[in-house]
Amino acid sequence: MLQIADLRFAYGDRPVLRGLSLEAREGEVVAVVGPNGSGKSTLLKVISGLLKPGCGEVRWGGRDLLSLPPRERARLVGVVPQAPHLPESFTALELVLMGRTPYLGFLQGERKLDLDVALRAMEMTGTQGLAHQPVGELSGGERQRVLIARALAQETPLLLLDEPTASLDIAYQVAILDTVRAIQGRRGGAILVAIHDLTLAAQYCHRIVLLKDGVCYAQGTPQEVLTRENVLEGYGAQVCILEHPISGMPVVLPVPGAAGADGDGAH
C-alpha cells in the first residue's frame, strides 16, 4: 500500500503541497485531479524522488521511499513523466530497455530476459512496430506510448502516470488505460495517475483524489468526488454530471456560457 502523510513541499517561498495525505492500495488505480497549479505533478515528483519534500512521509508496503537509494527505489516506483527530454538518437526499443536499468549491474549489458520484457511491454502498448525507429522521428502520441512501455518494462509495483493520455487519440487512450490497469491488477500493484479528463478518470479509477491549494479537498469513489458542488469548488467551473449508460460512472460535461459576463460561474 502507498501511504502519504502530511506531505509538504514549496518552490522557494511558494508552498505547493500543504500537508497532503492519501493512500493507494494494492490493485487500485487512484486518480489525482485538480486545476493547474494544485500540486498534481509536484506530488508525483516527490513520490518518485525527483523532489525532496520539506516534511512528511511516503511509504510503500511500510518502506520509506524517500530514504531509499535511487536504484532500490526504481525497483519499486515506475514513472511516466509529462513532456520529458528524451535521447532523440535512441531507438524506441533502446528507450524501453532503459526501464530495465535498475536490474542491471555496473556496466552490465541487457540480458535476454531484459529484451524479452521490453519487447513484451512494447507489444502491450502497440509500439512493437516502432522498435527500430529513432525517438526523434516519433510523433507525440508514439512517444507517449513508448514511455508507457518503458515504465511497464520496469516491472514496479507502484506506477506513477503524469497525464498519460494527453497526446493520445481516443482509441489509444482506452487501449493504454485498459492495458495498464490490467497489468498492475495482475501484479497486485497500485497506480497513481494525474489526469485532467474527469470523465476518463471516473471510468478507469477506483478512487479519485481532488486537490485544491495543495491539500486533498475530497477523496473517495468517482461518484462521491465528482459532484457538481465539488467540481465547482475545486475548479470554479459549472458542470453537469450524467451517468454513463454502460459503466454507471459519472460523465462530467461543461455548461456552455456558465461563467457569463459577470463571472458567476467562476466562484
C-alpha positions as CSV (number, residue, x, y, z in Angstrom):
1,M,0.0,0.0,0.0
2,L,1.1,3.5,-0.8
3,Q,0.8,5.8,2.3
4,I,1.4,9.5,2.1
5,A,1.1,11.5,5.3
6,D,1.4,15.3,5.9
7,L,3.5,15.9,2.8
8,R,4.7,19.4,2.3
9,F,6.7,21.0,-0.5
10,A,7.5,24.5,-1.6
11,Y,9.2,26.1,-4.6
12,G,11.2,28.7,-2.7
13,D,8.7,30.6,-0.6
14,R,5.7,29.4,-2.6
15,P,4.1,26.4,-0.9
16,V,2.6,23.8,-3.3
17,L,1.8,20.8,-1.1
18,R,0.4,21.8,2.3
19,G,0.2,18.8,4.5
20,L,-1.2,16.4,1.8
21,S,-2.2,12.8,2.9
22,L,-3.6,10.0,0.8
23,E,-3.5,6.2,0.2
24,A,-3.4,3.8,-2.8
25,R,-4.0,0.2,-2.0
26,E,-2.7,-2.8,-4.0
27,G,-4.8,-3.4,-7.1
28,E,-6.1,0.2,-7.1
29,V,-6.0,2.9,-9.7
30,V,-6.2,6.3,-8.0
31,A,-6.7,9.5,-10.0
32,V,-5.2,12.7,-8.7
33,V,-7.2,15.6,-10.2
34,G,-7.4,19.3,-9.7
35,P,-6.9,22.6,-11.5
36,N,-3.5,23.7,-12.9
37,G,-1.2,24.6,-10.0
38,S,-2.9,22.4,-7.5
39,G,0.2,20.2,-7.0
40,K,-0.6,17.1,-9.1
41,S,2.8,16.8,-10.9
42,T,4.7,18.0,-7.9
43,L,3.2,15.2,-5.8
44,L,4.3,12.6,-8.4
45,K,7.8,14.1,-8.5
46,V,8.1,13.9,-4.7
47,I,7.0,10.3,-4.6
48,S,9.5,9.3,-7.4
49,G,12.4,11.1,-5.6
50,L,12.9,13.9,-8.1
51,L,11.9,16.5,-5.5
52,K,12.7,16.4,-1.8
53,P,9.8,17.4,0.5
54,G,10.0,19.8,3.4
55,C,8.4,17.2,5.6
56,G,6.1,14.3,5.5
57,E,6.2,10.5,4.8
58,V,5.9,8.5,1.6
59,R,5.8,4.7,2.2
60,W,5.2,1.7,0.1
61,G,4.5,-1.5,2.0
62,G,5.8,0.1,5.1
63,R,9.1,1.1,3.4
64,D,10.2,4.7,3.5
65,L,10.6,5.6,-0.3
66,L,12.2,8.9,0.5
67,S,15.2,7.3,2.2
68,L,15.9,4.5,-0.3
69,P,18.8,4.7,-2.7
70,P,17.8,5.6,-6.3
71,R,18.4,2.1,-7.7
72,E,16.3,0.4,-5.0
73,R,13.5,3.0,-5.3
74,A,13.5,2.4,-9.1
75,R,12.6,-1.2,-8.5
76,L,9.5,-0.1,-6.6
77,V,8.4,3.0,-8.4
78,G,7.9,3.4,-12.2
79,V,7.1,6.8,-13.7
80,V,5.6,8.1,-17.0
81,P,6.5,11.8,-16.8
82,Q,4.9,14.7,-18.6
83,A,6.9,16.0,-21.6
84,P,10.3,14.6,-20.6
85,H,13.5,15.3,-22.5
86,L,14.3,12.2,-24.5
87,P,17.5,11.0,-26.3
88,E,16.5,11.7,-29.9
89,S,19.0,9.3,-31.5
90,F,17.9,6.3,-29.4
91,T,15.6,3.8,-31.0
92,A,12.3,3.2,-29.3
93,L,13.5,-0.2,-28.2
94,E,16.6,1.3,-26.6
95,L,14.4,3.7,-24.7
96,V,12.1,0.9,-23.4
97,L,15.2,-1.1,-22.4
98,M,16.2,1.8,-20.1
99,G,13.4,0.6,-17.9
100,R,15.5,-2.5,-17.1
101,T,18.4,-0.4,-15.8
102,P,17.5,-0.9,-12.1
103,Y,18.1,-4.7,-12.5
104,L,21.5,-4.5,-14.2
105,G,24.9,-4.4,-12.5
106,F,27.5,-1.7,-13.1
107,L,28.3,-1.6,-16.9
108,Q,26.3,-4.8,-17.4
109,G,24.6,-5.1,-20.7
110,E,21.0,-6.2,-21.2
111,R,20.2,-9.9,-20.9
112,K,17.8,-11.9,-23.0
113,L,15.3,-11.6,-20.1
114,D,15.5,-7.8,-20.3
115,L,15.0,-7.8,-24.1
116,D,12.0,-10.2,-23.7
117,V,10.4,-8.0,-21.0
118,A,11.0,-4.9,-23.2
119,L,9.5,-6.4,-26.3
120,R,6.5,-7.7,-24.3
121,A,5.9,-4.2,-23.0
122,M,6.1,-2.8,-26.5
123,E,3.6,-5.4,-27.7
124,M,1.2,-4.5,-24.9
125,T,1.3,-0.8,-25.9
126,G,1.2,-1.3,-29.6
127,T,4.7,0.0,-30.2
128,Q,6.5,-3.1,-31.4
129,G,6.4,-1.7,-35.0
130,L,8.4,1.3,-33.8
131,A,11.2,-0.7,-32.1
132,H,14.0,0.4,-34.5
133,Q,12.7,3.9,-35.2
134,P,14.7,6.8,-33.7
135,V,12.8,8.6,-30.9
136,G,13.4,11.9,-32.7
137,E,11.2,10.7,-35.5
138,L,8.2,9.6,-33.4
139,S,5.0,11.6,-33.1
140,G,3.9,12.9,-29.7
141,G,1.4,10.1,-29.3
142,E,4.0,7.5,-30.3
143,R,6.5,8.9,-27.8
144,Q,3.9,8.7,-25.0
145,R,3.1,5.0,-25.7
146,V,6.9,4.2,-25.8
147,L,7.3,5.9,-22.4
148,I,4.4,3.8,-21.0
149,A,6.1,0.7,-22.4
150,R,9.4,1.8,-20.6
151,A,7.5,2.1,-17.3
152,L,5.8,-1.3,-17.8
153,A,9.2,-2.9,-18.6
154,Q,10.5,-1.6,-15.3
155,E,8.0,-4.0,-13.6
156,T,7.5,-2.0,-10.5
157,P,4.6,-2.5,-8.0
158,L,3.9,1.3,-7.9
159,L,3.3,3.1,-11.1
160,L,3.0,6.9,-11.4
161,L,1.4,8.4,-14.5
162,D,1.5,12.1,-15.2
163,E,-1.1,12.9,-17.9
164,P,-0.5,9.6,-19.7
165,T,-3.3,10.1,-22.3
166,A,-2.5,13.8,-23.1
167,S,-1.1,13.1,-26.6
168,L,-3.2,10.1,-27.5
169,D,-6.3,9.8,-29.6
170,I,-9.4,8.3,-28.0
171,A,-8.7,4.7,-29.2
172,Y,-5.2,4.7,-27.7
173,Q,-6.5,6.4,-24.5
174,V,-8.8,3.4,-23.9
175,A,-6.3,0.8,-25.0
176,I,-3.5,2.2,-22.8
177,L,-5.6,2.6,-19.7
178,D,-7.1,-0.9,-20.2
179,T,-3.6,-2.4,-20.6
180,V,-2.0,-0.5,-17.6
181,R,-4.9,-1.2,-15.3
182,A,-5.0,-4.9,-16.2
183,I,-1.2,-5.4,-15.8
184,Q,-1.0,-3.6,-12.4
185,G,-4.0,-5.6,-11.2
186,R,-2.4,-8.9,-12.0
187,R,0.9,-7.8,-10.3
188,G,-1.0,-6.6,-7.3
189,G,0.4,-3.2,-7.7
190,A,-1.1,0.3,-7.5
191,I,-1.3,3.2,-10.0
192,L,-1.4,6.9,-9.1
193,V,-2.4,8.9,-12.2
194,A,-2.5,12.7,-12.5
195,I,-5.2,13.4,-15.1
196,H,-7.2,16.3,-16.4
197,D,-10.0,14.4,-18.0
198,L,-12.5,13.8,-15.2
199,T,-14.8,11.6,-17.2
200,L,-11.9,9.3,-18.2
201,A,-10.7,9.2,-14.6
202,A,-14.2,8.2,-13.5
203,Q,-14.3,5.2,-15.9
204,Y,-10.8,3.8,-15.1
205,C,-10.1,4.7,-11.5
206,H,-11.3,3.0,-8.3
207,R,-10.9,6.2,-6.3
208,I,-10.3,9.9,-7.1
209,V,-8.4,12.5,-5.0
210,L,-9.3,16.1,-5.7
211,L,-6.5,18.5,-4.9
212,K,-7.1,22.2,-4.1
213,D,-4.4,24.5,-2.9
214,G,-2.0,21.6,-2.2
215,V,-4.3,19.6,0.1
216,C,-6.9,16.8,-0.5
217,Y,-10.2,18.7,-0.9
218,A,-12.1,15.5,-1.5
219,Q,-11.3,11.8,-2.0
220,G,-13.4,8.7,-2.5
221,T,-15.2,6.8,-5.3
222,P,-15.8,8.6,-8.5
223,Q,-19.5,9.1,-7.5
224,E,-18.5,10.6,-4.2
225,V,-15.9,13.0,-5.5
226,L,-17.3,14.1,-8.9
227,T,-20.3,16.1,-7.9
228,R,-21.4,19.4,-9.2
229,E,-20.5,21.0,-5.9
230,N,-17.0,19.6,-5.7
231,V,-16.1,20.5,-9.2
232,L,-17.4,24.0,-8.7
233,E,-15.4,24.4,-5.5
234,G,-12.3,22.7,-6.9
235,Y,-12.2,24.1,-10.4
236,G,-14.5,27.1,-10.3
237,A,-16.5,25.5,-13.2
238,Q,-20.2,24.9,-13.6
239,V,-20.7,21.3,-14.9
240,C,-23.5,18.8,-15.5
241,I,-23.0,15.3,-14.1
242,L,-24.6,12.5,-16.0
243,E,-24.4,8.7,-15.5
244,H,-22.5,6.7,-18.2
245,P,-25.1,4.3,-19.8
246,I,-22.7,1.3,-19.6
247,S,-20.4,1.8,-16.7
248,G,-22.7,3.8,-14.5
249,M,-19.8,6.1,-13.6
250,P,-20.0,9.9,-13.7
251,V,-19.7,11.8,-17.0
252,V,-18.7,15.4,-16.5
253,L,-19.9,17.9,-19.0
254,P,-19.2,21.6,-19.1
255,V,-22.2,24.0,-19.1
256,P,-21.7,26.4,-22.1
257,G,-21.7,30.0,-21.1
258,A,-22.0,29.3,-17.4
259,A,-19.2,31.7,-16.5
260,G,-21.1,34.5,-18.1
261,A,-20.0,38.1,-18.5
262,D,-20.2,38.7,-14.7
263,G,-18.1,35.6,-13.9
264,D,-20.7,34.0,-11.7
265,G,-19.5,30.5,-12.8
266,A,-16.0,31.2,-11.5
267,H,-16.9,31.4,-7.9
